C-alpha cells in the first residue's frame, strides 16, 4: 500500500554522516563479502545518498533526474542509492533491485539496507529521500531532487543540482528545508 510521506529532519546541517556497510547489487553475496561503506567514497568533494526503492512511482518519476545527477557530478560527488524497504515487500529485495537497475541503466552503487538500521540512523522516511554531504561527510542539504512533487508535474527547480553546484563552487548553502515526497519506507513488521 502506497502511503504518501514527506521527508522529515532527524540529521541536522553539519551532522556527521552515519557510516554504513551494505551489500550492493553488483557485488557477490558472500559471508563477510563485498560491501559498500563511506570509505568507498573517500576523495570525493561530496556524497549524495538517496534512499530509494524499486516500486515507488515517485522514485520512478525521478530516477532519470537522479541518473543525470550521477552523470553530471559523479566524478566529483559520490552517489549511492540505498533501498531500506522490507525485502519481502512486493517488488523489493535484491533480485528486484538488480532488475530495476538494469532496466533503468543505473550505474551508481545501489545497496540493500535489509535490517533498516541505516534508514533509522539517517531518519529517512520516504522514497526518494536524498541527503547531500560535503567532503568531510557533514550534512549540507537534506531535501528534494527537484520540485516535481507529483509524478508528471512540470519541473521548474532542479533543487539538488543547484545545491551541488553551490557545494562544488564553495558557495553558501541556505538552511531552508525543502522536503522530498514519496512513498513511505516499508518497515519490517
C-alpha positions as CSV (number, residue, x, y, z in Angstrom):
1,X,0.0,0.0,0.0
2,X,1.4,3.4,-1.0
3,X,1.4,6.0,1.7
4,X,2.4,9.5,0.6
5,X,5.1,10.8,3.0
6,X,7.3,13.8,3.3
7,X,10.9,13.6,4.4
8,X,11.5,14.6,8.0
9,X,14.6,16.1,9.6
10,X,16.5,13.9,12.0
11,X,20.0,14.8,10.9
12,X,20.8,18.5,11.2
13,X,23.0,20.5,8.9
14,X,26.6,19.9,9.9
15,X,25.9,16.5,11.4
16,X,28.4,13.7,10.5
17,X,27.1,11.1,8.1
18,X,26.3,7.8,9.9
19,X,28.5,5.1,8.4
20,X,27.1,2.0,6.8
21,X,28.3,-1.3,5.3
22,X,25.8,-2.6,2.8
23,X,25.6,-5.2,0.1
24,X,25.4,-3.8,-3.4
25,X,23.5,-5.3,-6.4
26,X,26.8,-5.6,-8.3
27,X,28.7,-7.5,-5.6
28,X,28.5,-11.2,-4.9
29,X,26.7,-12.1,-1.7
30,X,29.3,-14.0,0.5
31,X,29.7,-14.3,4.2
32,X,31.6,-11.2,5.1
33,X,31.8,-10.5,1.4
34,X,32.0,-7.3,-0.6
35,X,30.0,-4.3,0.6
36,X,29.9,-0.5,0.2
37,X,30.8,1.9,3.0
38,X,31.8,5.5,3.4
39,X,35.4,4.6,2.7
40,X,34.4,3.8,-0.9
41,X,33.7,7.5,-1.5
42,X,36.9,8.9,0.0
43,X,38.5,11.7,-2.0
44,X,35.2,13.0,-3.4
45,X,34.0,16.6,-2.9
46,X,30.8,15.3,-1.5
47,X,28.4,12.4,-1.2
48,X,24.8,12.1,-2.3
49,X,22.9,9.3,-0.5
50,X,19.4,8.6,-1.9
51,X,17.0,6.3,0.0
52,X,15.1,4.8,-2.9
53,X,13.3,1.6,-3.9
54,X,12.0,-0.3,-7.0
55,X,8.2,0.0,-6.9
56,X,7.5,3.6,-5.9
57,X,6.0,5.8,-8.6
58,X,7.9,8.8,-7.1
59,X,11.2,7.1,-7.5
60,X,10.3,6.0,-11.0
61,X,9.4,9.6,-11.8
62,X,12.7,11.0,-10.5
63,X,15.1,8.2,-11.5
64,X,16.1,9.9,-14.7
65,X,16.9,13.1,-12.8
66,X,18.9,11.0,-10.3
67,X,20.8,9.3,-13.1
68,X,21.5,12.8,-14.7
69,X,23.0,14.0,-11.3
70,X,25.3,11.0,-11.3
71,X,26.3,11.5,-14.9
72,X,27.0,15.2,-14.4
73,X,28.6,15.2,-11.0
74,X,29.7,11.6,-10.4
75,X,33.4,12.5,-10.9
76,X,33.2,14.9,-8.0
77,X,30.3,13.7,-5.9
78,X,29.8,10.1,-4.8
79,X,26.3,8.9,-5.4
80,X,24.7,5.8,-3.8
81,X,21.1,4.5,-3.7
82,X,20.0,2.7,-0.5
83,X,17.0,0.5,-0.5
84,X,15.7,0.2,3.0
85,X,12.3,-1.2,2.2
86,X,11.3,-4.6,3.7
87,X,13.0,-7.0,1.3
88,X,9.9,-9.2,1.5
89,X,7.6,-6.4,0.2
90,X,6.3,-7.0,-3.3
91,X,8.8,-5.7,-5.9
92,X,11.6,-5.2,-3.4
93,X,14.6,-7.3,-2.4
94,X,18.0,-7.9,-4.0
95,X,16.8,-9.6,-7.2
96,X,14.2,-6.9,-7.9
97,X,16.8,-4.3,-7.3
98,X,19.1,-5.8,-9.9
99,X,16.3,-5.9,-12.4
100,X,15.2,-2.3,-11.6
101,X,18.8,-1.1,-12.0
102,X,19.3,-3.0,-15.3
103,X,16.0,-1.6,-16.8
104,X,16.9,1.9,-15.9
105,X,20.7,1.7,-16.7
106,X,21.7,2.7,-13.1
107,X,25.5,2.9,-12.9
108,X,25.9,4.2,-9.4
109,X,26.0,1.8,-6.4
110,X,22.6,0.5,-5.3
111,X,22.7,-1.3,-2.0
112,X,20.3,-3.1,0.3
113,X,19.6,-2.0,3.9
114,X,17.8,-5.2,4.8
115,X,17.9,-4.5,8.6
116,X,16.7,-0.9,8.1
117,X,19.2,0.3,10.6
118,X,20.8,2.8,8.1
119,X,17.4,4.3,7.3
120,X,16.7,4.7,11.0
121,X,20.1,6.3,11.6
122,X,19.5,8.9,8.9
123,X,15.9,9.5,9.8
124,X,14.9,8.5,6.2
125,X,11.1,8.3,5.9
126,X,10.2,8.2,2.2
127,X,11.4,7.2,-1.3
128,X,13.2,9.1,-2.7
129,X,14.8,10.8,0.4
130,X,18.1,12.4,-0.6
131,X,20.9,13.6,1.7
132,X,24.0,15.6,0.5
133,X,27.2,15.6,2.5
134,X,30.4,17.6,2.0
135,X,33.9,16.2,1.6
136,X,34.2,15.9,5.4
137,X,30.9,13.9,5.3
138,X,28.9,16.6,7.1
139,X,25.3,17.2,6.1
140,X,24.9,20.2,3.9
141,X,21.4,19.5,2.5
142,X,18.6,17.1,3.0
143,X,15.7,17.6,0.6
144,X,14.2,17.0,-2.8
145,X,15.8,16.3,-6.1
146,X,13.6,18.8,-7.9
147,X,10.2,20.5,-7.5
148,X,8.2,17.8,-9.2
149,X,6.1,16.8,-6.3
150,X,3.7,14.5,-8.2
151,X,4.8,12.2,-11.0
152,X,4.4,14.1,-14.3
153,X,4.4,17.6,-12.8
154,X,6.5,20.1,-14.7
155,X,9.9,20.7,-13.2
156,X,10.9,24.4,-12.7
157,X,13.5,24.0,-10.0
158,X,16.4,21.5,-10.1
159,X,16.9,21.7,-6.3
160,X,19.7,19.1,-5.8
161,X,21.7,20.2,-8.9
162,X,21.6,23.8,-7.7
163,X,22.8,22.7,-4.2
164,X,25.6,20.5,-5.7
165,X,26.7,23.5,-7.8
166,X,26.9,25.7,-4.7
167,X,28.8,22.9,-2.8
168,X,31.3,22.5,-5.6
169,X,31.7,26.3,-6.1
170,X,32.3,26.9,-2.4
171,X,29.1,29.0,-2.1
172,X,26.9,29.2,1.0
173,X,24.1,26.7,1.0
174,X,21.0,28.0,2.8
175,X,19.3,26.3,5.7
176,X,15.9,26.1,4.0
177,X,14.5,22.6,4.2
178,X,12.8,21.6,1.0
179,X,11.4,18.1,1.9
180,X,11.2,15.3,-0.6
181,X,7.9,13.5,-1.0
182,X,7.2,9.9,-2.0
183,X,6.1,6.5,-0.8
184,X,6.7,5.7,2.9
185,X,9.6,3.3,3.6
186,X,8.0,-0.1,4.0
187,X,9.1,-1.0,7.5
188,X,9.6,-4.6,8.6
189,X,6.7,-5.6,10.9
